[in-house]
Amino acid sequence: AADHPSRSSGGYTPLARVLCTMSISSDEVNYLVYRYLQESGFTHSAYTFGYESFVSKTSIARGVELPPGALISFIQKGLQYLELEANLNEDGTDVDNNFSMLTSSDLLSKPVEDLKTIVKTKRNMTDAERAEEERREKAHAKARDEADAMDVDGAKAATSNGAADDVALVPKDEVTVLEGHTSEVFICAWSPAATQLASGGGDATARMWTVPAGPSGRGVAAEAPPPLVLRHEAKDGKKGDDAKGDDVEGDGKNGRSKGGATKDEKMTTSSPVKKEKGDEMRKDGGGDSEWANKSKDVTTLDWNGDGSLLATGSYDGLARVWRKDGTLAHVLDAHSGPIFSLKWNKKGDVLLSGSVDKTAVAWDAESGTLKQRFAFHAAPTLDVDWRDDTQFATSSMDHMIYVCELGNEKPVKAFKGHADEVNAIKWDPTGTLLASCSDDYTCKVWSLDKETCVHDFSDHRKEIYTIKWSPTGPGTKNRDLPLLLASASYDATVKLWDVEKGVCVHTLAAHTDPVYSVAFSPDGKHIASGSFDKRLHVWRVTDGKRVKTHKGEGGIFEVCWNVDGTKIAACYSNNAVNVIDFDADDASAK
């Protein structure tokens, strides 16, 4: 649609007169842009845009169903109308058989009068000139296609084994499917000391599943105890230990769940914030109650070192600490925006949370009180990670990384070098090197001894979502294996970097959509990757060969290994958590 249709020498064209009757409001444009950002995986940008534009308060957000790709479709149709207008005859009559196609760059950048001139020039071309024009356009299109495919094709060429895809899918009867969440499951993590698996999702709950140690399969979920359902009440509701009886769905005695969770109609809040990682708005209307539930979506969780406590963070700005029996120990209320990252220190006596409110907060684990607030960033804090029991790092949308210390009012170190928001940071197993990844397509390695980065890895072709260090190298249980850094990107690849040599040793290319999660096995010999192409791949680190693949029923947000490396869990956009078995000896023989 157009607010100011172009005029021709004879006044408004017939097409322009039609467009005059069409209009689109700014709220509708904002909603289209918001949905496009979500669908494209720009989750932090989608959150910021949606929050500042108050998308949630508009009627379109609560009562309109939009198909995927609505903005692209709308723009394409608009360009088609513009192309048609440029091809109209001077008297406003319909086009004749000599219709001239225009490029998208011309349609986007030039006014209608200039487009008409281009059309007129094309119509006056000789057959030879027109043939040459078509040849050039095809050459440009081919060059663009080759550039778009280079990230995948080049990655495949760089993979150690260039053999054809001969890895069979894990049979469905060998997969344990844990069902109960009523919305996307964003995060999962195994307890370091038990068979408990925690998950958090868009239904304002976290769940603790007891996964039997035997073989995975269809019947395992039915035979296992029901999960503990940890309900995240509204921010204006319960505030502390007195809430524990209401936050665990169960029989009132042992907190044991009675089954799948149902929606809690008492949850209310006026916060318009949206969930992380590409969530689409609910399509059933729902009004304010739907948006209330969204503000409590569980976006992050972390077990302490002995598995006795689970911390969760959500979009309502609250952090919560739960005991392993599912009862609520503390509600930690100090943030004024969604929590994107939550980590225990190695000792387990301090919990660290990072929020969209630009701060990081350290909490006393025993009392649940605030120890110290760190407000150094100029934009939302996206990740936090402990170096040891007192020092940690934070990263932000402001492109900065700060190393902080408990008791110190100023940063110990500030790392500046990324050209876009820093999505994730991770210290190596010994706390010597800090890795970071960014939307600037790079991952960097930093040392407290240097002002600039030690390594600047720039081989990815799109944004890098997350990074992980291998549990190997000097100072680890796997000291005989080299220390590696894994990076997962929107270019659908995972890269393994030898940090000592500063080179990429393997590019793992089998995914066809963005890779949101990677996780090394406890022995460091294998790595799992999860993508929105619904596939969980397991790769051998030594040669980059893929040894196992499981296909689920939705996009994967997170993958994780249990403590002994015999099971891998993945959480999905179709509300499920899947568990598969892994035999390291069998994988090594392939």
ABEGO torsion letter per residue (X at the ends): XBABBBBBAAEBBAAAAAAAABBBBAAAAAAAAAAAAAAAGBAAAAAAAAAAAGAAABAAAAABBBBBGAAAAAAAAAAAAAAAAAABBAAGBBBBABBBBBBAAAAAABBAAAAAAAAAAAAABBAAAAAAAAAAAAAAAAAAAAAAAAAAAAAAAABABABBBABBBBBAAABBBBBGBABBBABBBBBAABABBBBBBAAGBBBBBBBBABBBEAAAAAABBBBBBBBBBBAABBABAAAAAAABBBAGAAGBBAEBBBBBAABBBABABBBBGGBBBBAAEGEAAAAAAAAABBABBBBBAAGABBBBBBAAGBBBBBBAAGBBABBBBABABBBABBBBBAAGABBBBBBAAGBBBBBBAAAGBBABBBBABABBBABBBBABAABBBBBBAAGBBBBBBBGBABBABBBBABABBBABBBBBAAGABBBBBBAAGBBBBBBAABABBABBBAABABBBABBBBBBBEBGBABAABBBBBBBBBAAGBBBBBBAAAGBBABBBBABABBBABBBBBAAGABBBBBBAAGBBBBBBAAAGBBABBBBBABBBABBBBBAAGABBBBBBAAGBBBBBBBBAAAAAAX
